[in-house]
Amino acid sequence: MAQAKAEGNMKITLVKSVIGYNQDVRETAKSLGLGKLNSSVVQAKTPDILGKVRRIAHLVTVEDVQ
């Protein structure tokens, strides 16, 4: 079962605070490299990163970056 690799990078920006959410959500944001509100990181589109983004999709915005 080989999964297709997603190619490219994406810019992830924290647009909503993690205050009031459970510890798992906070740790997921931190593991992506997001700290303060409006902080951004550029990450590769790997299954691991895409899963983390999907878990906190209500807190972030995602843009494709070349």
PDBQT receptor file of N, H, CA, C and O in Angstrom, charges set to zero:
ATOM      1  N   MET A   1       0.824  -1.185   0.000  1.00  0.00    +0.000 N 
ATOM      2  CA  MET A   1       0.000   0.000   0.000  1.00  0.00    +0.000 C 
ATOM      3  C   MET A   1       0.869   1.249   0.000  1.00  0.00    +0.000 C 
ATOM      4  O   MET A   1       1.120   1.832   1.054  1.00  0.00    +0.000 OA
ATOM      5  N   ALA A   2       1.303   1.639  -1.114  1.00  0.00    +0.000 N 
ATOM      6  H   ALA A   2       1.099   1.165  -1.971  1.00  0.00    +0.000 HD
ATOM      7  CA  ALA A   2       2.100   2.857  -1.220  1.00  0.00    +0.000 C 
ATOM      8  C   ALA A   2       1.181   4.045  -1.410  1.00  0.00    +0.000 C 
ATOM      9  O   ALA A   2       0.285   4.025  -2.254  1.00  0.00    +0.000 OA
ATOM     10  N   GLN A   3       1.409   5.083  -0.617  1.00  0.00    +0.000 N 
ATOM     11  H   GLN A   3       2.136   5.100   0.069  1.00  0.00    +0.000 HD
ATOM     12  CA  GLN A   3       0.606   6.292  -0.753  1.00  0.00    +0.000 C 
ATOM     13  C   GLN A   3       1.305   7.258  -1.690  1.00  0.00    +0.000 C 
ATOM     14  O   GLN A   3       2.533   7.341  -1.715  1.00  0.00    +0.000 OA
ATOM     15  N   ALA A   4       0.510   7.985  -2.459  1.00  0.00    +0.000 N 
ATOM     16  H   ALA A   4      -0.488   7.917  -2.439  1.00  0.00    +0.000 HD
ATOM     17  CA  ALA A   4       1.075   8.983  -3.352  1.00  0.00    +0.000 C 
ATOM     18  C   ALA A   4       1.615  10.143  -2.514  1.00  0.00    +0.000 C 
ATOM     19  O   ALA A   4       0.953  10.614  -1.590  1.00  0.00    +0.000 OA
ATOM     20  N   LYS A   5       2.810  10.589  -2.845  1.00  0.00    +0.000 N 
ATOM     21  H   LYS A   5       3.348  10.205  -3.596  1.00  0.00    +0.000 HD
ATOM     22  CA  LYS A   5       3.401  11.712  -2.113  1.00  0.00    +0.000 C 
ATOM     23  C   LYS A   5       2.853  13.017  -2.647  1.00  0.00    +0.000 C 
ATOM     24  O   LYS A   5       2.833  13.241  -3.857  1.00  0.00    +0.000 OA
ATOM     25  N   ALA A   6       2.416  13.865  -1.764  1.00  0.00    +0.000 N 
ATOM     26  H   ALA A   6       2.432  13.683  -0.781  1.00  0.00    +0.000 HD
ATOM     27  CA  ALA A   6       2.000  15.209  -2.159  1.00  0.00    +0.000 C 
ATOM     28  C   ALA A   6       3.260  16.039  -2.317  1.00  0.00    +0.000 C 
ATOM     29  O   ALA A   6       4.149  15.993  -1.467  1.00  0.00    +0.000 OA
ATOM     30  N   GLU A   7       3.341  16.790  -3.391  1.00  0.00    +0.000 N 
ATOM     31  H   GLU A   7       2.619  16.827  -4.082  1.00  0.00    +0.000 HD
ATOM     32  CA  GLU A   7       4.556  17.546  -3.657  1.00  0.00    +0.000 C 
ATOM     33  C   GLU A   7       4.344  19.022  -3.378  1.00  0.00    +0.000 C 
ATOM     34  O   GLU A   7       3.231  19.542  -3.465  1.00  0.00    +0.000 OA
ATOM     35  N   GLY A   8       5.437  19.678  -3.042  1.00  0.00    +0.000 N 
ATOM     36  H   GLY A   8       6.341  19.255  -2.971  1.00  0.00    +0.000 HD
ATOM     37  CA  GLY A   8       5.381  21.115  -2.828  1.00  0.00    +0.000 C 
ATOM     38  C   GLY A   8       5.370  21.481  -1.364  1.00  0.00    +0.000 C 
ATOM     39  O   GLY A   8       5.500  20.635  -0.479  1.00  0.00    +0.000 OA
ATOM     40  N   ASN A   9       5.212  22.759  -1.140  1.00  0.00    +0.000 N 
ATOM     41  H   ASN A   9       5.106  23.447  -1.858  1.00  0.00    +0.000 HD
ATOM     42  CA  ASN A   9       5.190  23.296   0.215  1.00  0.00    +0.000 C 
ATOM     43  C   ASN A   9       3.902  24.065   0.438  1.00  0.00    +0.000 C 
ATOM     44  O   ASN A   9       3.205  24.430  -0.508  1.00  0.00    +0.000 OA
ATOM     45  N   MET A  10       3.605  24.302   1.685  1.00  0.00    +0.000 N 
ATOM     46  H   MET A  10       4.172  24.005   2.453  1.00  0.00    +0.000 HD
ATOM     47  CA  MET A  10       2.436  25.104   2.024  1.00  0.00    +0.000 C 
ATOM     48  C   MET A  10       2.773  26.002   3.201  1.00  0.00    +0.000 C 
ATOM     49  O   MET A  10       3.571  25.652   4.071  1.00  0.00    +0.000 OA
ATOM     50  N   LYS A  11       2.141  27.171   3.203  1.00  0.00    +0.000 N 
ATOM     51  H   LYS A  11       1.492  27.455   2.497  1.00  0.00    +0.000 HD
ATOM     52  CA  LYS A  11       2.312  28.133   4.292  1.00  0.00    +0.000 C 
ATOM     53  C   LYS A  11       1.113  27.990   5.212  1.00  0.00    +0.000 C 
ATOM     54  O   LYS A  11      -0.032  28.113   4.777  1.00  0.00    +0.000 OA
ATOM     55  N   ILE A  12       1.377  27.732   6.478  1.00  0.00    +0.000 N 
ATOM     56  H   ILE A  12       2.307  27.633   6.832  1.00  0.00    +0.000 HD
ATOM     57  CA  ILE A  12       0.330  27.524   7.475  1.00  0.00    +0.000 C 
ATOM     58  C   ILE A  12       0.370  28.709   8.433  1.00  0.00    +0.000 C 
ATOM     59  O   ILE A  12       1.421  29.026   8.990  1.00  0.00    +0.000 OA
ATOM     60  N   THR A  13      -0.779  29.366   8.627  1.00  0.00    +0.000 N 
ATOM     61  H   THR A  13      -1.633  29.109   8.176  1.00  0.00    +0.000 HD
ATOM     62  CA  THR A  13      -0.866  30.531   9.506  1.00  0.00    +0.000 C 
ATOM     63  C   THR A  13      -1.916  30.277  10.580  1.00  0.00    +0.000 C 
ATOM     64  O   THR A  13      -3.035  29.862  10.279  1.00  0.00    +0.000 OA
ATOM     65  N   LEU A  14      -1.550  30.528  11.833  1.00  0.00    +0.000 N 
ATOM     66  H   LEU A  14      -0.641  30.865  12.078  1.00  0.00    +0.000 HD
ATOM     67  CA  LEU A  14      -2.480  30.388  12.949  1.00  0.00    +0.000 C 
ATOM     68  C   LEU A  14      -3.344  31.647  13.016  1.00  0.00    +0.000 C 
ATOM     69  O   LEU A  14      -2.836  32.724  13.329  1.00  0.00    +0.000 OA
ATOM     70  N   VAL A  15      -4.634  31.529  12.728  1.00  0.00    +0.000 N 
ATOM     71  H   VAL A  15      -5.047  30.654  12.474  1.00  0.00    +0.000 HD
ATOM     72  CA  VAL A  15      -5.513  32.700  12.680  1.00  0.00    +0.000 C 
ATOM     73  C   VAL A  15      -6.508  32.740  13.843  1.00  0.00    +0.000 C 
ATOM     74  O   VAL A  15      -7.223  33.728  14.011  1.00  0.00    +0.000 OA
ATOM     75  N   LYS A  16      -6.557  31.683  14.636  1.00  0.00    +0.000 N 
ATOM     76  H   LYS A  16      -5.976  30.881  14.500  1.00  0.00    +0.000 HD
ATOM     77  CA  LYS A  16      -7.441  31.656  15.795  1.00  0.00    +0.000 C 
ATOM     78  C   LYS A  16      -6.662  31.084  16.972  1.00  0.00    +0.000 C 
ATOM     79  O   LYS A  16      -5.887  30.142  16.806  1.00  0.00    +0.000 OA
ATOM     80  N   SER A  17      -6.860  31.639  18.136  1.00  0.00    +0.000 N 
ATOM     81  H   SER A  17      -7.489  32.404  18.271  1.00  0.00    +0.000 HD
ATOM     82  CA  SER A  17      -6.110  31.244  19.324  1.00  0.00    +0.000 C 
ATOM     83  C   SER A  17      -6.437  29.816  19.759  1.00  0.00    +0.000 C 
ATOM     84  O   SER A  17      -7.550  29.329  19.561  1.00  0.00    +0.000 OA
ATOM     85  N   VAL A  18      -5.445  29.157  20.355  1.00  0.00    +0.000 N 
ATOM     86  H   VAL A  18      -4.541  29.552  20.517  1.00  0.00    +0.000 HD
ATOM     87  CA  VAL A  18      -5.642  27.805  20.878  1.00  0.00    +0.000 C 
ATOM     88  C   VAL A  18      -6.200  27.830  22.298  1.00  0.00    +0.000 C 
ATOM     89  O   VAL A  18      -6.468  26.774  22.871  1.00  0.00    +0.000 OA
ATOM     90  N   ILE A  19      -6.379  29.022  22.875  1.00  0.00    +0.000 N 
ATOM     91  H   ILE A  19      -6.161  29.880  22.409  1.00  0.00    +0.000 HD
ATOM     92  CA  ILE A  19      -6.928  29.136  24.219  1.00  0.00    +0.000 C 
ATOM     93  C   ILE A  19      -8.354  28.585  24.220  1.00  0.00    +0.000 C 
ATOM     94  O   ILE A  19      -9.167  28.936  23.365  1.00  0.00    +0.000 OA
ATOM     95  N   GLY A  20      -8.637  27.739  25.168  1.00  0.00    +0.000 N 
ATOM     96  H   GLY A  20      -7.976  27.454  25.863  1.00  0.00    +0.000 HD
ATOM     97  CA  GLY A  20      -9.963  27.156  25.282  1.00  0.00    +0.000 C 
ATOM     98  C   GLY A  20     -10.084  25.800  24.613  1.00  0.00    +0.000 C 
ATOM     99  O   GLY A  20     -11.117  25.142  24.737  1.00  0.00    +0.000 OA
ATOM    100  N   TYR A  21      -9.047  25.371  23.904  1.00  0.00    +0.000 N 
ATOM    101  H   TYR A  21      -8.208  25.905  23.804  1.00  0.00    +0.000 HD
ATOM    102  CA  TYR A  21      -9.056  24.053  23.267  1.00  0.00    +0.000 C 
ATOM    103  C   TYR A  21      -8.244  23.087  24.116  1.00  0.00    +0.000 C 
ATOM    104  O   TYR A  21      -7.429  23.499  24.942  1.00  0.00    +0.000 OA
ATOM    105  N   ASN A  22      -8.476  21.795  23.903  1.00  0.00    +0.000 N 
ATOM    106  H   ASN A  22      -9.138  21.460  23.232  1.00  0.00    +0.000 HD
ATOM    107  CA  ASN A  22      -7.810  20.802  24.746  1.00  0.00    +0.000 C 
ATOM    108  C   ASN A  22      -6.316  20.697  24.437  1.00  0.00    +0.000 C 
ATOM    109  O   ASN A  22      -5.834  21.270  23.461  1.00  0.00    +0.000 OA
ATOM    110  N   GLN A  23      -5.607  19.977  25.259  1.00  0.00    +0.000 N 
ATOM    111  H   GLN A  23      -5.999  19.511  26.053  1.00  0.00    +0.000 HD
ATOM    112  CA  GLN A  23      -4.152  19.874  25.176  1.00  0.00    +0.000 C 
ATOM    113  C   GLN A  23      -3.689  19.281  23.844  1.00  0.00    +0.000 C 
ATOM    114  O   GLN A  23      -2.646  19.682  23.329  1.00  0.00    +0.000 OA
ATOM    115  N   ASP A  24      -4.441  18.336  23.278  1.00  0.00    +0.000 N 
ATOM    116  H   ASP A  24      -5.289  18.010  23.697  1.00  0.00    +0.000 HD
ATOM    117  CA  ASP A  24      -4.053  17.726  22.007  1.00  0.00    +0.000 C 
ATOM    118  C   ASP A  24      -4.006  18.755  20.891  1.00  0.00    +0.000 C 
ATOM    119  O   ASP A  24      -3.095  18.730  20.062  1.00  0.00    +0.000 OA
ATOM    120  N   VAL A  25      -4.971  19.656  20.860  1.00  0.00    +0.000 N 
ATOM    121  H   VAL A  25      -5.711  19.676  21.532  1.00  0.00    +0.000 HD
ATOM    122  CA  VAL A  25      -4.997  20.702  19.839  1.00  0.00    +0.000 C 
ATOM    123  C   VAL A  25      -3.816  21.643  20.027  1.00  0.00    +0.000 C 
ATOM    124  O   VAL A  25      -3.173  22.030  19.052  1.00  0.00    +0.000 OA
ATOM    125  N   ARG A  26      -3.528  22.012  21.254  1.00  0.00    +0.000 N 
ATOM    126  H   ARG A  26      -4.051  21.698  22.046  1.00  0.00    +0.000 HD
ATOM    127  CA  ARG A  26      -2.395  22.900  21.544  1.00  0.00    +0.000 C 
ATOM    128  C   ARG A  26      -1.079  22.267  21.108  1.00  0.00    +0.000 C 
ATOM    129  O   ARG A  26      -0.236  22.929  20.502  1.00  0.00    +0.000 OA
ATOM    130  N   GLU A  27      -0.905  20.975  21.421  1.00  0.00    +0.000 N 
ATOM    131  H   GLU A  27      -1.589  20.438  21.913  1.00  0.00    +0.000 HD
ATOM    132  CA  GLU A  27       0.330  20.280  21.064  1.00  0.00    +0.000 C 
ATOM    133  C   GLU A  27       0.469  20.110  19.559  1.00  0.00    +0.000 C 
ATOM    134  O   GLU A  27       1.582  20.151  19.035  1.00  0.00    +0.000 OA
ATOM    135  N   THR A  28      -0.639  19.922  18.858  1.00  0.00    +0.000 N 
ATOM    136  H   THR A  28      -1.543  19.889  19.284  1.00  0.00    +0.000 HD
ATOM    137  CA  THR A  28      -0.595  19.803  17.410  1.00  0.00    +0.000 C 
ATOM    138  C   THR A  28      -0.132  21.108  16.783  1.00  0.00    +0.000 C 
ATOM    139  O   THR A  28       0.701  21.097  15.877  1.00  0.00    +0.000 OA
ATOM    140  N   ALA A  29      -0.658  22.228  17.251  1.00  0.00    +0.000 N 
ATOM    141  H   ALA A  29      -1.334  22.238  17.988  1.00  0.00    +0.000 HD
ATOM    142  CA  ALA A  29      -0.235  23.531  16.737  1.00  0.00    +0.000 C 
ATOM    143  C   ALA A  29       1.249  23.759  17.025  1.00  0.00    +0.000 C 
ATOM    144  O   ALA A  29       1.981  24.246  16.164  1.00  0.00    +0.000 OA
ATOM    145  N   LYS A  30       1.684  23.414  18.213  1.00  0.00    +0.000 N 
ATOM    146  H   LYS A  30       1.089  23.018  18.913  1.00  0.00    +0.000 HD
ATOM    147  CA  LYS A  30       3.084  23.602  18.582  1.00  0.00    +0.000 C 
ATOM    148  C   LYS A  30       3.999  22.705  17.746  1.00  0.00    +0.000 C 
ATOM    149  O   LYS A  30       5.095  23.120  17.370  1.00  0.00    +0.000 OA
ATOM    150  N   SER A  31       3.557  21.484  17.455  1.00  0.00    +0.000 N 
ATOM    151  H   SER A  31       2.667  21.148  17.761  1.00  0.00    +0.000 HD
ATOM    152  CA  SER A  31       4.386  20.568  16.674  1.00  0.00    +0.000 C 
ATOM    153  C   SER A  31       4.538  21.022  15.227  1.00  0.00    +0.000 C 
ATOM    154  O   SER A  31       5.501  20.650  14.556  1.00  0.00    +0.000 OA
ATOM    155  N   LEU A  32       3.595  21.821  14.749  1.00  0.00    +0.000 N 
ATOM    156  H   LEU A  32       2.814  22.122  15.294  1.00  0.00    +0.000 HD
ATOM    157  CA  LEU A  32       3.717  22.393  13.412  1.00  0.00    +0.000 C 
ATOM    158  C   LEU A  32       4.637  23.608  13.397  1.00  0.00    +0.000 C 
ATOM    159  O   LEU A  32       5.016  24.088  12.328  1.00  0.00    +0.000 OA
ATOM    160  N   GLY A  33       4.995  24.106  14.574  1.00  0.00    +0.000 N 
ATOM    161  H   GLY A  33       4.687  23.716  15.442  1.00  0.00    +0.000 HD
ATOM    162  CA  GLY A  33       5.868  25.270  14.667  1.00  0.00    +0.000 C 
ATOM    163  C   GLY A  33       5.107  26.561  14.856  1.00  0.00    +0.000 C 
ATOM    164  O   GLY A  33       5.670  27.646  14.710  1.00  0.00    +0.000 OA
ATOM    165  N   LEU A  34       3.821  26.453  15.181  1.00  0.00    +0.000 N 
ATOM    166  H   LEU A  34       3.363  25.572  15.300  1.00  0.00    +0.000 HD
ATOM    167  CA  LEU A  34       2.986  27.634  15.380  1.00  0.00    +0.000 C 
ATOM    168  C   LEU A  34       2.947  27.989  16.856  1.00  0.00    +0.000 C 
ATOM    169  O   LEU A  34       2.691  27.131  17.701  1.00  0.00    +0.000 OA
ATOM    170  N   GLY A  35       3.197  29.242  17.162  1.00  0.00    +0.000 N 
ATOM    171  H   GLY A  35       3.404  29.939  16.475  1.00  0.00    +0.000 HD
ATOM    172  CA  GLY A  35       3.197  29.680  18.550  1.00  0.00    +0.000 C 
ATOM    173  C   GLY A  35       2.131  30.713  18.779  1.00  0.00    +0.000 C 
ATOM    174  O   GLY A  35       1.016  30.398  19.197  1.00  0.00    +0.000 OA
ATOM    175  N   LYS A  36       2.483  31.962  18.500  1.00  0.00    +0.000 N 
ATOM    176  H   LYS A  36       3.388  32.217  18.160  1.00  0.00    +0.000 HD
ATOM    177  CA  LYS A  36       1.553  33.060  18.733  1.00  0.00    +0.000 C 
ATOM    178  C   LYS A  36       0.552  33.190  17.595  1.00  0.00    +0.000 C 
ATOM    179  O   LYS A  36       0.728  32.623  16.517  1.00  0.00    +0.000 OA
ATOM    180  N   LEU A  37      -0.485  33.938  17.858  1.00  0.00    +0.000 N 
ATOM    181  H   LEU A  37      -0.628  34.399  18.734  1.00  0.00    +0.000 HD
ATOM    182  CA  LEU A  37      -1.491  34.232  16.856  1.00  0.00    +0.000 C 
ATOM    183  C   LEU A  37      -0.843  34.925  15.661  1.00  0.00    +0.000 C 
ATOM    184  O   LEU A  37       0.035  35.769  15.838  1.00  0.00    +0.000 OA
ATOM    185  N   ASN A  38      -1.257  34.586  14.475  1.00  0.00    +0.000 N 
ATOM    186  H   ASN A  38      -1.971  33.900  14.331  1.00  0.00    +0.000 HD
ATOM    187  CA  ASN A  38      -0.744  35.105  13.201  1.00  0.00    +0.000 C 
ATOM    188  C   ASN A  38       0.681  34.666  12.889  1.00  0.00    +0.000 C 
ATOM    189  O   ASN A  38       1.304  35.222  11.984  1.00  0.00    +0.000 OA
ATOM    190  N   SER A  39       1.210  33.692  13.609  1.00  0.00    +0.000 N 
ATOM    191  H   SER A  39       0.705  33.241  14.344  1.00  0.00    +0.000 HD
ATOM    192  CA  SER A  39       2.522  33.152  13.245  1.00  0.00    +0.000 C 
ATOM    193  C   SER A  39       2.353  32.215  12.056  1.00  0.00    +0.000 C 
ATOM    194  O   SER A  39       1.319  31.562  11.914  1.00  0.00    +0.000 OA
ATOM    195  N   SER A  40       3.370  32.153  11.206  1.00  0.00    +0.000 N 
ATOM    196  H   SER A  40       4.209  32.684  11.321  1.00  0.00    +0.000 HD
ATOM    197  CA  SER A  40       3.314  31.340   9.995  1.00  0.00    +0.000 C 
ATOM    198  C   SER A  40       4.552  30.464   9.886  1.00  0.00    +0.000 C 
ATOM    199  O   SER A  40       5.630  30.818  10.363  1.00  0.00    +0.000 OA
ATOM    200  N   VAL A  41       4.374  29.317   9.250  1.00  0.00    +0.000 N 
ATOM    201  H   VAL A  41       3.499  29.029   8.862  1.00  0.00    +0.000 HD
ATOM    202  CA  VAL A  41       5.486  28.420   8.945  1.00  0.00    +0.000 C 
ATOM    203  C   VAL A  41       5.272  27.864   7.546  1.00  0.00    +0.000 C 
ATOM    204  O   VAL A  41       4.141  27.774   7.069  1.00  0.00    +0.000 OA
ATOM    205  N   VAL A  42       6.365  27.495   6.895  1.00  0.00    +0.000 N 
ATOM    206  H   VAL A  42       7.284  27.568   7.283  1.00  0.00    +0.000 HD
ATOM    207  CA  VAL A  42       6.287  26.822   5.606  1.00  0.00    +0.000 C 
ATOM    208  C   VAL A  42       6.690  25.372   5.838  1.00  0.00    +0.000 C 
ATOM    209  O   VAL A  42       7.779  25.096   6.342  1.00  0.00    +0.000 OA
ATOM    210  N   GLN A  43       5.817  24.457   5.472  1.00  0.00    +0.000 N 
ATOM    211  H   GLN A  43       4.932  24.681   5.063  1.00  0.00    +0.000 HD
ATOM    212  CA  GLN A  43       6.048  23.032   5.681  1.00  0.00    +0.000 C 
ATOM    213  C   GLN A  43       5.870  22.296   4.361  1.00  0.00    +0.000 C 
ATOM    214  O   GLN A  43       5.137  22.749   3.482  1.00  0.00    +0.000 OA
ATOM    215  N   ALA A  44       6.542  21.163   4.229  1.00  0.00    +0.000 N 
ATOM    216  H   ALA A  44       7.137  20.795   4.943  1.00  0.00    +0.000 HD
ATOM    217  CA  ALA A  44       6.371  20.300   3.066  1.00  0.00    +0.000 C 
ATOM    218  C   ALA A  44       5.028  19.585   3.170  1.00  0.00    +0.000 C 
ATOM    219  O   ALA A  44       4.533  19.336   4.270  1.00  0.00    +0.000 OA
ATOM    220  N   LYS A  45       4.449  19.260   2.037  1.00  0.00    +0.000 N 
ATOM    221  H   LYS A  45       4.851  19.462   1.144  1.00  0.00    +0.000 HD
ATOM    222  CA  LYS A  45       3.169  18.540   2.016  1.00  0.00    +0.000 C 
ATOM    223  C   LYS A  45       3.428  17.045   2.166  1.00  0.00    +0.000 C 
ATOM    224  O   LYS A  45       3.482  16.307   1.182  1.00  0.00    +0.000 OA
ATOM    225  N   THR A  46       3.584  16.619   3.397  1.00  0.00    +0.000 N 
ATOM    226  H   THR A  46       3.540  17.218   4.196  1.00  0.00    +0.000 HD
ATOM    227  CA  THR A  46       3.747  15.198   3.693  1.00  0.00    +0.000 C 
ATOM    228  C   THR A  46       2.481  14.700   4.362  1.00  0.00    +0.000 C 
ATOM    229  O   THR A  46       1.725  15.503   4.910  1.00  0.00    +0.000 OA
ATOM    230  N   PRO A  47       2.228  13.408   4.336  1.00  0.00    +0.000 N 
ATOM    231  CA  PRO A  47       1.025  12.893   4.998  1.00  0.00    +0.000 C 
ATOM    232  C   PRO A  47       0.945  13.258   6.474  1.00  0.00    +0.000 C 
ATOM    233  O   PRO A  47      -0.142  13.503   6.998  1.00  0.00    +0.000 OA
ATOM    234  N   ASP A  48       2.084  13.294   7.141  1.00  0.00    +0.000 N 
ATOM    235  H   ASP A  48       2.967  13.094   6.716  1.00  0.00    +0.000 HD
ATOM    236  CA  ASP A  48       2.128  13.650   8.554  1.00  0.00    +0.000 C 
ATOM    237  C   ASP A  48       1.657  15.085   8.769  1.00  0.00    +0.000 C 
ATOM    238  O   ASP A  48       0.802  15.338   9.617  1.00  0.00    +0.000 OA
ATOM    239  N   ILE A  49       2.207  16.016   8.011  1.00  0.00    +0.000 N 
ATOM    240  H   ILE A  49       2.901  15.811   7.322  1.00  0.00    +0.000 HD
ATOM    241  CA  ILE A  49       1.857  17.429   8.150  1.00  0.00    +0.000 C 
ATOM    242  C   ILE A  49       0.408  17.665   7.727  1.00  0.00    +0.000 C 
ATOM    243  O   ILE A  49      -0.306  18.425   8.381  1.00  0.00    +0.000 OA
ATOM    244  N   LEU A  50      -0.033  17.031   6.652  1.00  0.00    +0.000 N 
ATOM    245  H   LEU A  50       0.547  16.414   6.120  1.00  0.00    +0.000 HD
ATOM    246  CA  LEU A  50      -1.411  17.202   6.190  1.00  0.00    +0.000 C 
ATOM    247  C   LEU A  50      -2.414  16.707   7.232  1.00  0.00    +0.000 C 
ATOM    248  O   LEU A  50      -3.484  17.295   7.395  1.00  0.00    +0.000 OA
ATOM    249  N   GLY A  51      -2.070  15.627   7.938  1.00  0.00    +0.000 N 
ATOM    250  H   GLY A  51      -1.201  15.149   7.805  1.00  0.00    +0.000 HD
ATOM    251  CA  GLY A  51      -2.937  15.116   8.996  1.00  0.00    +0.000 C 
ATOM    252  C   GLY A  51      -3.032  16.084  10.164  1.00  0.00    +0.000 C 
ATOM    253  O   GLY A  51      -4.105  16.273  10.737  1.00  0.00    +0.000 OA
ATOM    254  N   LYS A  52      -1.906  16.695  10.516  1.00  0.00    +0.000 N 
ATOM    255  H   LYS A  52      -1.035  16.541  10.052  1.00  0.00    +0.000 HD
ATOM    256  CA  LYS A  52      -1.908  17.676  11.605  1.00  0.00    +0.000 C 
ATOM    257  C   LYS A  52      -2.726  18.904  11.230  1.00  0.00    +0.000 C 
ATOM    258  O   LYS A  52      -3.476  19.433  12.050  1.00  0.00    +0.000 OA
ATOM    259  N   VAL A  53      -2.578  19.356   9.985  1.00  0.00    +0.000 N 
ATOM    260  H   VAL A  53      -1.968  18.927   9.319  1.00  0.00    +0.000 HD
ATOM    261  CA  VAL A  53      -3.337  20.522   9.525  1.00  0.00    +0.000 C 
ATOM    262  C   VAL A  53      -4.828  20.205   9.523  1.00  0.00    +0.000 C 
ATOM    263  O   VAL A  53      -5.640  21.049   9.902  1.00  0.00    +0.000 OA
ATOM    264  N   ARG A  54      -5.190  19.011   9.105  1.00  0.00    +0.000 N 
ATOM    265  H   ARG A  54      -4.530  18.326   8.797  1.00  0.00    +0.000 HD
ATOM    266  CA  ARG A  54      -6.599  18.613   9.090  1.00  0.00    +0.000 C 
ATOM    267  C   ARG A  54      -7.174  18.606  10.506  1.00  0.00    +0.000 C 
ATOM    268  O   ARG A  54      -8.340  18.943  10.709  1.00  0.00    +0.000 OA
ATOM    269  N   ARG A  55      -6.359  18.224  11.474  1.00  0.00    +0.000 N 
ATOM    270  H   ARG A  55      -5.411  17.950  11.310  1.00  0.00    +0.000 HD
ATOM    271  CA  ARG A  55      -6.820  18.160  12.866  1.00  0.00    +0.000 C 
ATOM    272  C   ARG A  55      -7.117  19.542  13.445  1.00  0.00    +0.000 C 
ATOM    273  O   ARG A  55      -8.021  19.684  14.268  1.00  0.00    +0.000 OA
ATOM    274  N   ILE A  56      -6.360  20.566  13.021  1.00  0.00    +0.000 N 
ATOM    275  H   ILE A  56      -5.626  20.451  12.353  1.00  0.00    +0.000 HD
ATOM    276  CA  ILE A  56      -6.582  21.919  13.550  1.00  0.00    +0.000 C 
ATOM    277  C   ILE A  56      -7.025  22.881  12.440  1.00  0.00    +0.000 C 
ATOM    278  O   ILE A  56      -6.711  24.071  12.481  1.00  0.00    +0.000 OA
ATOM    279  N   ALA A  57      -7.746  22.363  11.465  1.00  0.00    +0.000 N 
ATOM    280  H   ALA A  57      -8.001  21.397  11.431  1.00  0.00    +0.000 HD
ATOM    281  CA  ALA A  57      -8.169  23.160  10.307  1.00  0.00    +0.000 C 
ATOM    282  C   ALA A  57      -9.028  24.351  10.713  1.00  0.00    +0.000 C 
ATOM    283  O   ALA A  57      -9.052  25.358  10.005  1.00  0.00    +0.000 OA
ATOM    284  N   HIS A  58      -9.722  24.260  11.824  1.00  0.00    +0.000 N 
ATOM    285  H   HIS A  58      -9.702  23.442  12.399  1.00  0.00    +0.000 HD
ATOM    286  CA  HIS A  58     -10.575  25.355  12.281  1.00  0.00    +0.000 C 
ATOM    287  C   HIS A  58      -9.775  26.514  12.880  1.00  0.00    +0.000 C 
ATOM    288  O   HIS A  58     -10.341  27.566  13.177  1.00  0.00    +0.000 OA
ATOM    289  N   LEU A  59      -8.467  26.332  13.060  1.00  0.00    +0.000 N 
ATOM    290  H   LEU A  59      -8.007  25.477  12.819  1.00  0.00    +0.000 HD
ATOM    291  CA  LEU A  59      -7.621  27.365  13.656  1.00  0.00    +0.000 C 
ATOM    292  C   LEU A  59      -6.624  27.980  12.677  1.00  0.00    +0.000 C 
ATOM    293  O   LEU A  59      -6.009  28.999  12.992  1.00  0.00    +0.000 OA
ATOM    294  N   VAL A  60      -6.453  27.386  11.502  1.00  0.00    +0.000 N 
ATOM    295  H   VAL A  60      -6.952  26.559  11.246  1.00  0.00    +0.000 HD
ATOM    296  CA  VAL A  60      -5.392  27.811  10.595  1.00  0.00    +0.000 C 
ATOM    297  C   VAL A  60      -5.924  28.118   9.194  1.00  0.00    +0.000 C 
ATOM    298  O   VAL A  60      -7.020  27.705   8.813  1.00  0.00    +0.000 OA
ATOM    299  N   THR A  61      -5.104  28.856   8.446  1.00  0.00    +0.000 N 
ATOM    300  H   THR A  61      -4.214  29.191   8.756  1.00  0.00    +0.000 HD
ATOM    301  CA  THR A  61      -5.328  29.003   7.006  1.00  0.00    +0.000 C 
ATOM    302  C   THR A  61      -4.100  28.418   6.307  1.00  0.00    +0.000 C 
ATOM    303  O   THR A  61      -2.987  28.453   6.833  1.00  0.00    +0.000 OA
ATOM    304  N   VAL A  62      -4.330  27.886   5.119  1.00  0.00    +0.000 N 
ATOM    305  H   VAL A  62      -5.234  27.858   4.692  1.00  0.00    +0.000 HD
ATOM    306  CA  VAL A  62      -3.263  27.213   4.387  1.00  0.00    +0.000 C 
ATOM    307  C   VAL A  62      -3.188  27.791   2.981  1.00  0.00    +0.000 C 
ATOM    308  O   VAL A  62      -4.206  27.961   2.311  1.00  0.00    +0.000 OA
ATOM    309  N   GLU A  63      -1.960  28.093   2.541  1.00  0.00    +0.000 N 
ATOM    310  H   GLU A  63      -1.133  27.956   3.085  1.00  0.00    +0.000 HD
ATOM    311  CA  GLU A  63      -1.720  28.588   1.187  1.00  0.00    +0.000 C 
ATOM    312  C   GLU A  63      -0.628  27.745   0.543  1.00  0.00    +0.000 C 
ATOM    313  O   GLU A  63       0.308  27.318   1.219  1.00  0.00    +0.000 OA
ATOM    314  N   ASP A  64      -0.743  27.504  -0.760  1.00  0.00    +0.000 N 
ATOM    315  H   ASP A  64      -1.503  27.851  -1.309  1.00  0.00    +0.000 HD
ATOM    316  CA  ASP A  64       0.325  26.815  -1.487  1.00  0.00    +0.000 C 
ATOM    317  C   ASP A  64       1.473  27.770  -1.729  1.00  0.00    +0.000 C 
ATOM    318  O   ASP A  64       1.264  28.944  -2.034  1.00  0.00    +0.000 OA
ATOM    319  N   VAL A  65       2.693  27.260  -1.591  1.00  0.00    +0.000 N 
ATOM    320  H   VAL A  65       2.863  26.306  -1.343  1.00  0.00    +0.000 HD
ATOM    321  CA  VAL A  65       3.891  28.065  -1.812  1.00  0.00    +0.000 C 
ATOM    322  C   VAL A  65       4.779  27.281  -2.789  1.00  0.00    +0.000 C 
ATOM    323  O   VAL A  65       4.906  26.061  -2.689  1.00  0.00    +0.000 OA
ATOM    324  N   GLN A  66       5.372  27.988  -3.704  1.00  0.00    +0.000 N 
ATOM    325  H   GLN A  66       5.269  28.979  -3.785  1.00  0.00    +0.000 HD
ATOM    326  CA  GLN A  66       6.249  27.336  -4.686  1.00  0.00    +0.000 C 
ATOM    327  C   GLN A  66       7.671  27.264  -4.202  1.00  0.00    +0.000 C 
ATOM    328  O   GLN A  66       8.538  26.746  -4.907  1.00  0.00    +0.000 OA
TER     329      GLN A  66
